Amino acid sequence: MLVIPHKTRKKASNCFYNLAESNASQDALSVKPFVKWAGGKGQLLKEIQKIYPAGLGKIYTKYAEPFVGGGAVLFDVLSKHTLQEVYISDVNKELISTYIAIRDALKDLVILLEIFHNEYNELNLEMRKKYYYKKRNLYNFIKINKNKNTEIECAALFIFLNKTCFNGLYRVNINGIFNVPMGTYKNPLIYDSENLHNISQKLQNVHITCSDYRYSESFIDEKTFVYFDPPYRPITRTSNFTAYTEKSFDDNAQIELSEYVNYLSSKGAKIIVSNADPKNSNTKDEFIDRLYANYHIDRVQATRMINSNSMARGKINELLIRNF
């Protein structure tokens, strides 16, 4: 587990950050995801908002998102609710390092992003290809040969590649090498300075950790709203996209997650879990329904955009599972 605490952290009642000192101007900030993310919840946000637990910010004063990804739900919660404590994590080290860079080193990060934005958008298509693959190679070199002096550059490259690669897809091979080809955007916006500034303010007192979801256990209690958005169980053989890291998330991992959700539920936490609906391709597939037989399961429509087969894209059902 890699934990990178806030460098300006002062007194706290425990090992997590307290948000009680947030000022009114910070509370009023609106934030949105700074990267595209496969399986991101932007399109399902309205459905998820409908089932936030009553009393969020009053009775439920803590929030945890152990598979934070692009953070659509996180940023919605931070924009609309005042919370005392917030915990986010992911096993993708580069993603988490980017969250931390936005929080702790925004000025240096934006300088690099502005350079990338200006250089890339001034090039013709052929030169863009050379520029993109040069930056991709540099990113992979830094990713493998990590040191403290390159963390900000790695974060800037992470955002640049996300905004210029094919479909905003983040995919690595078994060796952890980012291998997504260049996209075909005409004038990509590499970064939104105002949004990054607002995000940096919102993250100032958020505990951010690169770790397995189970490390959230000591944070979560009866005052916590937890949102789990794990790698989805594939609904077809060709839709098996869980390559955000070198590790897979198979059926055994789905079972282990459901057992962890049961444990947290017994502690009194309010929980929502997202997943794919296996009944999209096999109406007799009860795998997820059996795992969460004691929970309320909503089937909601979503549009799946990332699939190697264009015929497999389009409207499908996804699952929103909750214990309340």
For each residue, the residues with C-beta under 8 A, 3 or more apart:
1: 209 210 211 212 215
2: 93 96 209 210 211
3: 209 210 211
4: 96 97 100 208 209 210
5: 9 207
6: 9 17 103 104 204 205
7: 104
8: 204
9: 5 6 12 17
10:
11:
12: 9 15 16 17 18
13: 18
14:
15: 12 207 218
16: 12 85 87 207 219
17: 6 9 12 85 86 205 206 207
18: 12 13 21 84 85 205
19: 22 82 83 84 85 86 205 206
20: 84
21: 18 205
22: 19 26 27 82 205
23: 26 27
24: 27 28
25: 28 29
26: 22 23 29 201 202 204
27: 22 23 24 82
28: 24 25
29: 25 26 79 198 201 202
30: 79 198
31: 75 78 79 195 198 199 202
32: 72 75 195
33: 36 37 40 42 70 71 72 75
34: 70 71 98 102 159 191 192 195 196 199
35: 70 95 98 158 159 162 163 168 170
36: 33 40 70 162 163 167 168
37: 33 40 69 70 72 168 170
38: 167 168 169 170 241 244 306
39: 69 229 231 232 241 306
40: 33 36 37 43 69 70 72
41: 44 45 48 70 72 73 229 274
42: 33 45 70 72
43: 40 302 303
44: 41 47 48 274 300 302 318 320
45: 41 42 48 49 72 73 76
46: 49 50
47: 44 50 51 298 300 320
48: 41 44 45 51 52 73 76 227 272 274 320
49: 45 46 52 76
50: 46 47
51: 47 48 272 298 320 322
52: 48 49 56 77 225
53: 56 59 60 225 270 324
54: 59
55: 58 59 60
56: 52 53 59 60 77 81 225
57: 60 61 81 82 83
58: 55 61
59: 53 54 55 56 223
60: 53 55 56 57 63 223 224 225 270
61: 57 58 83 84 85 223
62: 83 84 85 86 87 219 220 221 223 224 225
63: 60 74 77 81 83 85 86 87 224 225 226 227
64: 86 87 88 216 219 220 224 225 226 227
65: 68 71 73 74 87 88 89 226 227 228 229
66: 87 88 89 90 213 215 216 226 228
67: 89 90 213 228 229 230 231
68: 65 71 74 88 89 90 95 96 99
69: 37 39 40 72 90 95 229 244
70: 33 34 35 36 37 40 41 42
71: 33 34 65 68 74 75 88 99
72: 32 33 37 40 41 42 45 69 75 76
73: 41 45 48 65 76 77 227 229
74: 63 65 68 71 77 78 86 88 227
75: 31 32 33 71 72 78 79 199 202
76: 45 48 49 72 73 79 80
77: 52 56 63 73 74 80 81 83 225
78: 31 74 75 81 83 86 202 206
79: 29 30 31 75 76 202
80: 76 77
81: 56 57 63 77 78
82: 19 22 27 57
83: 19 57 61 62 63 77 78 86
84: 18 19 20 61 62
85: 16 17 18 19 61 62 63 207 219
86: 17 19 62 63 64 74 78 83 205 206 207
87: 16 62 63 64 65 66 206 207 209 216 219 220
88: 64 65 66 68 71 74 99 206 207 208 209
89: 65 66 67 68 96 208 209 210 211 212 213 215 216
90: 66 67 68 69 95 96 210
91: 210 211 212 244 245 247
92: 95 96 170 210 244 245
93: 2 96 97 210
94: 97 98 143 154 155 158
95: 35 68 69 90 92 98 99 158 170 244
96: 2 4 68 89 90 92 93 99 100 208 209 210
97: 4 93 94 100 101 151 154 155 158 210
98: 34 35 94 95 101 102 155 158 159
99: 68 71 88 95 96 102 103 203 208
100: 4 96 97 103 104 155 208
101: 97 98 104 105 106 109 151 152 155 156
102: 34 98 99 105 106 109 155 196 199 200 203
103: 6 99 100 106 199 200 203 204 206 208
104: 6 7 100 101
105: 101 102 108 109 152
106: 101 102 103 109 110 196 197 200
107: 110 111
108: 105 111 112 152
109: 101 102 105 106 112 113 152 155 156 196
110: 106 107 113 114 191 193 196
111: 107 108 114 115
112: 108 109 115 116 152 153 156
113: 109 110 116 117 156 159 160 190 191
114: 110 111 117 118 191
115: 111 112 118 119
116: 112 113 119 120 135 156 157 160 190
117: 113 114 120 121 160 189 190 191
118: 114 115 121 122
119: 115 116 122 123 131
120: 116 117 123 128 131 132 160 164 188 190
121: 117 118 187 188
122: 118 119
123: 119 120 127 128 131
124: 127 128
125: 128 129
126: 129 130
127: 123 124 130 131
128: 120 123 124 125 131 132 164 182
129: 125 126 132 133 182
130: 126 127 133 134
131: 119 120 123 127 128 134 135
132: 120 128 129 135 136 161 164 165 182
133: 129 130 136 137 182
134: 130 131 137 138
135: 116 131 132 138 139 157 160 161
136: 132 133 139 140 161 165 178
137: 133 134 140 141
138: 134 135 141 142 157
139: 135 136 142 143 154 157 158 161 178
140: 136 137 143 144 177 178
141: 137 138 144 145
142: 138 139 145 146 150 153 154 157
143: 94 139 140 146 154 176 177 178
144: 140 141 176 177
145: 141 142 150
146: 142 143 150 151 154
147: 150
148: 151
149:
150: 142 145 146 147 153 154
151: 97 101 146 148 154 155
152: 101 105 108 109 112 155 156
153: 112 142 150 156 157
154: 94 97 139 142 143 146 150 151 157 158
155: 94 97 98 100 101 102 109 151 152 158 159
156: 101 109 112 113 116 152 153 159 160
157: 116 135 138 139 142 153 154 160 161
158: 35 94 95 97 98 139 154 155 161 162
159: 34 35 98 113 155 156 162 163 190 191
160: 113 116 117 120 135 156 157 163 164 190
161: 132 135 136 139 157 158 164 165 178 180
162: 35 36 158 159 165 168 170
163: 35 36 159 160 168 185 188 189 190 191
164: 120 128 132 160 161 182 183 185 188 190
165: 132 136 161 162 168 169 180 181 182 183
166: 169 180 181 182 183 184
167: 36 38 183 305 306
168: 35 36 37 38 162 163 165 183
169: 38 165 166 180 306
170: 35 37 38 92 95 162 178 180 244
171: 178 179 180 241 243 244
172: 175 176 177 178 179 243 244 245 246
173: 176 177 179 243 246
174: 246
175: 172 246
176: 143 144 172 173 245 246
177: 140 143 144 172 173
178: 136 139 140 143 161 170 171 172
179: 171 172 173
180: 161 165 166 169 170 171
181: 165 166
182: 128 129 132 133 164 165 166
183: 164 165 166 167 168 188
184: 166
185: 163 164 188
186:
187: 121
188: 120 121 163 164 183 185
189: 117 163 192
190: 113 116 117 120 159 160 163 164
191: 34 110 113 114 117 159 163 196
192: 34 189 195 196
193: 110 196 197
194: 197 198
195: 31 32 34 192 198 199
196: 34 102 106 109 110 191 192 193 199 200
197: 106 193 194 200 201
198: 29 30 31 194 195 201 202
199: 31 34 75 102 103 195 196 202 203
200: 102 103 106 196 197 203 204
201: 26 29 197 198 204
202: 26 29 31 75 78 79 198 199 206
203: 99 102 103 199 200 206 208
204: 6 8 26 103 200 201
205: 6 17 18 19 21 22 86
206: 17 19 78 86 87 88 103 202 203
207: 5 15 16 17 85 86 87 88 219
208: 4 88 89 96 99 100 103 203
209: 1 2 3 4 87 88 89 96 215
210: 1 2 3 4 89 90 91 92 93 96 97
211: 1 2 3 89 91 215
212: 1 89 91 215
213: 66 67 89 216 228 230 257 260
214: 217 260
215: 1 66 89 209 211 212 218
216: 64 66 87 89 213 219 220 226
217: 214 220 260 263 264
218: 15 215
219: 16 62 64 85 87 207 216 224
220: 62 64 87 216 217 224 226 264 267 269
221: 62 224 267 268 269
222: 267 268 269
223: 59 60 61 62
224: 60 62 63 64 219 220 221 269 270
225: 52 53 56 60 62 63 64 77 269 270 271 272
226: 63 64 65 66 216 220 264 269 270 271 272
227: 48 63 64 65 73 74 271 272 273 274
228: 65 66 67 213 257 261 271 272 273 274
229: 39 41 65 67 69 73 273 274
230: 67 213 249 253 254 257 273 274 275
231: 39 67 242 244 249
232: 39 235 242 274 275 276
233: 251 254 275 276 278 287 288
234: 237 239 240 241 242 276
235: 232 239 276 277 278 280 281 316
236: 239 240 281 312
237: 234 240
238: 307 308 309 312
239: 234 235 236 304 307 312
240: 234 236 237
241: 38 39 171 234 306 307
242: 231 232 234 248 249
243: 171 172 173 248
244: 38 69 91 92 95 170 171 172 231
245: 91 92 172 176
246: 172 173 174 175 176
247: 91
248: 242 243 253
249: 230 231 242 253 254
250: 253 254
251: 233 254 255 287
252: 255 256
253: 230 248 249 250 256 257
254: 230 233 249 250 251 257 258 275 287 288 291
255: 251 252 258 259 291
256: 252 253 259 260
257: 213 228 230 253 254 260 261 273
258: 254 255 261 262 291 292
259: 255 256 262 263
260: 213 214 217 256 257 263 264
261: 228 257 258 264 265 271 273 292 323
262: 258 259 265 266
263: 217 259 260 266 267
264: 217 220 226 260 261 267 269 271
265: 261 262 268 269 271 323
266: 262 263
267: 220 221 222 263 264
268: 221 222 265
269: 220 221 222 224 225 226 264 265
270: 53 60 224 225 226 322 323 324
271: 225 226 227 228 261 264 265 322 323 324
272: 48 51 225 226 227 228 320 321 322
273: 227 228 229 230 257 261 292 295 319 320 321 322
274: 41 44 48 227 228 229 230 232 318 319 320 321
275: 230 232 233 254 288 318 319 321
276: 232 233 234 235 280 288 316 318 319
277: 235 280 288 299 316 317 318 319
278: 233 235 281 282 285 286 287 288
279: 282 283 285 299 317
280: 235 276 277 316 317
281: 235 236 278 285
282: 278 279 285
283: 279
284:
285: 278 279 281 282
286: 278 289 290
287: 233 251 254 278 290 291
288: 233 254 275 276 277 278 291 292 297 319 321
289: 286 292 293 297
290: 286 287 293
291: 254 255 258 287 288
292: 258 261 273 288 289 295 297 321
293: 289 290
294: 323
295: 273 292 321 322 323
296: 321 322 323 324
297: 288 289 292 319 320 321
298: 47 51 319 320 321 322
299: 277 279 317 318 319
300: 44 47 317 318 319 320
301: 315 316 317 318
302: 43 44 315 316 317 318
303: 43 313 314 315 316
304: 239 307 312 313 314 316
305: 167 313
306: 38 39 167 169 241 313
307: 238 239 241 304 310 312 313
308: 238
309: 238 312 313
310: 307 313
311:
312: 236 238 239 304 307 309
313: 303 304 305 306 307 309 310
314: 303 304
315: 301 302 303
316: 235 276 277 280 301 302 303 304
317: 277 279 280 299 300 301 302
318: 44 274 275 276 277 299 300 301 302
319: 273 274 275 276 277 288 297 298 299 300
320: 44 47 48 51 272 273 274 297 298 300
321: 272 273 274 275 288 292 295 296 297 298
322: 51 270 271 272 273 295 296 298
323: 261 265 270 271 294 295 296
324: 53 270 271 296
